[in-house]
Amino acid sequence: MALRFEAAVLRSYESRFAVEEVVLDSGPADGEVLVRVAGSGMCRTDLAVRRSAGRSPLPAVLGHEGAGVVVETGGPDTGLSAGDHVVLSFDSCGRCRNCTAAAPAYCDSFASLNLFGGRTENAARFTDAAGGELAPRWFGQSSFADYAMVPARNAVRVDPSLPLELLGPLGCGFLTGAGAVFHSFGVGAGDTVAVFGAGAVGLAAVMAATAAGAVTVAVDRYPERLALAERLGATALHADPAGLPDRVRQLTDGGAQFALDTTGSDRLINDALRALRPRGHLGLVARLHGTLPLEAGTLDRGRRISHICEGDAVPGLLIPRLIGLWRAGRFPFDELIRTYPLDGINEAERDCDAGRVVKPVLIPQGRGR
């Protein structure tokens, strides 16, 4: 029996989201679970579809930071049951060399499964109310909706006593920032970390670095975000071009051991490299949309630069760790969240673009049937 429910559909790269009825024509296949969405974070990757030059297929239902309740499972081997509370994360094949080496963010099929419309033969057909085809699942979930059909390996079971509607961003944005600190850098007590860009990913990195006992500096252009970074344990610096690397070095005893750039800005990437001490490591999480001109001397003395995807994390391991830190008062991610009803998605996008909100979370109205 087909399931009809509401979802936010993006029909063109220039249009606004439209909340409308959509249809799933069948229940979960083997290895899948149907999840009633409690909340879904809005990530910069969702909004970057507008700049994807046709690579991400439209029309589509986006959303890849969902959390909700399992309502139906496909097959006996999902490891989940109806009624389980779950956080949804990115998709992976589970079979390639990187997946089997506990590096699912570098899955051979990551781009196809998450960004460019990969799907399995037995996946449910996803259409609008008139029968028009919608793109296959975005990041294995398409969670800007009342319901999401996801591979069970995307879903991480959590304690039902937790505020489920707020947990979705742990599956991507907060996972990425915290994972970069804990996994990509291996930050420990007394280390020095500089975070460039105090959005959701950057502030998650600040919280993780503070939890690890590191000396942390945060750089941004929005005063409200700098004030929030200070509350979360960082020393805040405005992203003014005049002398920024020198100021970071002064605050980190001669240079940061680790720097994380979340902005994709050529200038800030070069500033971050100059702020590193010898043998320091700069991690990039933003996707670059052109060449990266590195200034002379920025990679001298053993400094290195790498790209970090999804915080080098295994979601089933890191998400419970972050929840444990939150319960201990050491990872207060809820302070970064503002909730919107699903039909307020365009307002949430405007606020996100203008820097008025760090992490919008969309709350479906639950009119599926």
N, C-alpha and C positions, 0 to 999 in steps of 0.2 A: 504494500500500500504506500502510495506517495506521501511524503511529508511536506506540508506547505507551511512556510514561516516567513518572517521578515528579515531582511538583510540590507546592508548598505551597499549598493551597486555603483561602481565607477564605470561609466559607459564610454568615456573618451578621455584622452590625456588632458584635455582642457576643461572638462565639465566638473561640476560639483558632484558629490555623492548624492544618490537618491535612495531613500529607504523605500523598498518595495517588496512585494511578495515574490518568493523564489520557491523552487520545488526540487526536492531530492526524490528520484524515482524509485529508490529501493533502500532497504536497510543495510547495515554494515556487512561487508564481505569478510571472509576469513582474515583475521589479523587486524580488523578495524574496530573502532568503537564510535558510537554516536554520543555526542556530548551536548547537553543543554548548557549554553554559555551563560555564566554569571557576570562576567566582565571581560573586556579585551582592551589591552593597552594600545595606544596609537604610537607607532615607532616611525622614526625618520625614513626607514626603508619603505614603509607603506607609502609615504608621500613622495619618495624618490621615483616611484613608478611614472609620475608625470614627466620626468626627465629621461625616461628609459629609451626614447627614440624608437618605440615600436617593439622593443625586445620582449617586454612582458605583455602577454596577450590580454586584450580587453574585448567585451565587457567582462568584469570580474568582481568578485567579492574578496576584498583584501582582509587584513587583520591576521597577525601571527603572534600575538601575546595573549592568548585566550586562557581562561580558567573556567571550569564548570563541573557539572555532575554527569557521570556516565548514565545514560538511560537504556542503552542496548549494546551488546557485544556481538561480534561476529566470530563464530568458531570457539572452540574450547581453550585455545592457547594464547589468549590475549594477556593473561595475568591480571585482568581487571574484572570487576563485577558491577552490575547495575547498582547505583547508589554511591559508588566511589567518587570522592572529590579529587579532581586532577588539575594540574597545571600543564598547559600544552606548550611544546617547544618546537624547534625546527625539525624537518624531515631528513632522513638519511636512509641509505639502502640496507644497512646492517650487514653487508656481505663483503664489501671491497676491502682492500688492504688497510686503508686508514680506519674504516669503521671497526674492523676486528682488532685494530691496535689501539682502541679506545680514543680515537680522534674523529668522531662523527662529523664535526664541523668542516672537515676536509674530505668528506665523502666524495668519491669520484663522480657521483651523480647529484651533488649538492645543487648546482645551478639549475639543472633540469627539474629536479623534484621541488625546489623551493621558489624559483623565480620565473621559469620559462615554460611552465605548463606541462611538466612531466606527469604521467598518470599510469596506473596499471590497467590492464585489460578489463578487470572486473569491477572497476570503480563505479560508484553510483553516478548516474547522469544528473548534472546540475544545470537547471534551466530557470528562466524567468517564468512568470505566470502565463505568458503567451506561448511557451514552449521554445523560446529562443535560447540557444546554447550560451552558457556562461563558461568562462575559462576554468580549467581544472583547479584544484585546491591550491591556494596561495600558502606557501610554507607548510603544506600538508594539513591546513586547517581552515582558512577563510573564516576567521572568527568574528568579523564585524557582522554578527548575525545572532538570531535566537539559538541556532544549533550549528554544530560543526561535526563533520565526519572526518575522523583522523586515524592514521595508523596507530596502533596501540603503543608502538615504540616511541611515539611523540609525547605520550601522556605519562606524567609523573604523579603517582598517588600522594596525597597530602592528608594531614589530620583534618577531619571534618569540623573541628572546633575553630579553625582559622577563618579569617575574613576572606572568603573565597573570591569575592568580586574584585579584590585588590591584588591578587597574587599573580595575575597574568604576566606583568612585566618581568617577573623573575625568569620567564622562559626565553627572553631575548635581551632586552636593553640592559636590565640590571645584571643579568647573567654575564653579558659581554664585559661590562666595566669591572665587575668583581672578579670574574675569571681571569682577565688580563693581569690583575694584581696578584691573585693567588697562584695561578697556573703558569701564565706566560712569563711573568717576572719572578715568581717565587719570593715575593716580598716578605721580609721578616722584621722583627723588632729592631729599631735603630736605623733601618734603611731610609733612604731619601727618595721621594717620589714627587714628580711634577705632573699635574694633569692640566692639559690645555683644552678648554671647553667644558663648562660646568652645566651641561645638559644632563639628561637621564643617565647616559653611559658614563660621563665624566664624574658625576656625583656618586654613582655607584662605586666607581674606582676610589673616590675620596673616602667613602664609608669603609670600603674593604681595607684600604691602606691604613686608615685610623685604627680599625679593628686589629690589624696586624702589628700595630705599635710603631708604624713608620712616621717620620717627619714628612709632612705633606704640604705641597703648595698647589693652589688652584688658580687658573688663569681664565678670565672671561671678560666680556664687554658689558654684561648686564649687571647693574649694581645689586638687584634683588638676588640673583644667582650667586654673586660673590658673598653676600651676607649669609645665604643658606650654606655655602661651602664653609664659611667660618664657623657656623653653628655645628656643622658636622665634623669639625676637627682640623680643617686646613687653614693655612695662612693664605689669604686671598690677594691676588694682584690683578689690576685692570690690564687688559690686553693692549696697552699703549705701546706703540713701536719703539719708543725712546728707552733704550737701555734695559729692555725686558730680560734678556739672558743674564745680564750682570746681576739684576735683582734676584733672579731665581738662584743663581750661584751663591749669592750672599746668604740666602735663607737656607741653603742646603749644604753648608760647610764646604764650599768649593765646587759644587756641581751636583746635580741629581744623579743618583745611580740609575734611576728608571724614569722615563717620561712617557706619557700616553697622550697622543693627539687624537681628539675626537672631532676635529673641525674640518679637516681636509684643506686647510688654508696653507698655501705655499709659504707665506711669511712666517706663520706660527710653527710650521714644521721645521723650517730653518732655525727659528729662535729656539725651538725645543732641542735641536741637535747642539746648538751652541751652549745651551744651559746644562748639558750633560758633563759629568766628569769623565776622564779617560776610562775607556772600556765600558762606558754607559750604554744603555739599551733604550732606543726609542721604538715604541709600538704604535702602529697606525690602525685605527678601526674604521675610519671613514673611507668610502670608495672614492678613488681619484678619478676625475673625469677628463684628464688630460695628462700631459707630461709633468713631471715633478722636477723643477730646476733646483738643484742643490748648490748652495754657495760654496766657494772655495774654502777648504779648511773644516767644513762641518763634520766630515767623517774621518778626520785625523785621529790618531792616538787610540785606535781600537774601538772607537764608537761604532755602533751598528744600528741598523734600522730593519724592522720586519713588519709584515702585516699580520694582524691578529683577527681571526674569525671566531665569533661567538665565544670569545674568552677562552679558547682552547678547552672548552668545558665538555664534560659528560653531564647532560642535564639531570639525569637521575641521581647523580652524586652531589652536584653543586647546589641544586635547588634546595634539597633538605638542609644542607649546610647553611645557606643564607637564611632559611626560616629559623634555624636554631640560633643564629646570631641576632636575628630580629627579636626573637623571644627573650634574649638576654639583654636587649636594649643597645646592641652594638651595630645594628644595621637597620636604621629606622627608615626603610624605603617608603613607608606610608606617608612620610612628610613631603615626598616629592609628587604626590598624586593629587589630581583634581578629577572628580567624576563628572560625566556628562551622560544624559540619556542617548541611546543610539541615534535617535532622530536629531540630536544636536551635534552630529559628526562634523558638519561643515564649520560650526562655531569652534569646535575643538581644533580643527585643522588651522583655522585663522589664528587662534590663540597660540598654538604651537609655533607657527611660522613667525609670529611677532614676539616670541620669547616671553609671553605672559604666563605660560604654564610649562613646567618641566616634563611631566608625564600625564597626558590625558588618558583616562580610562573610560571606555564606553560601556554603559550598562544597558543591555537589551531589555525591552519591555515585555518579552515573554508571551507573544501572541501566536506562537506556533500551534499548529493543529495537524 
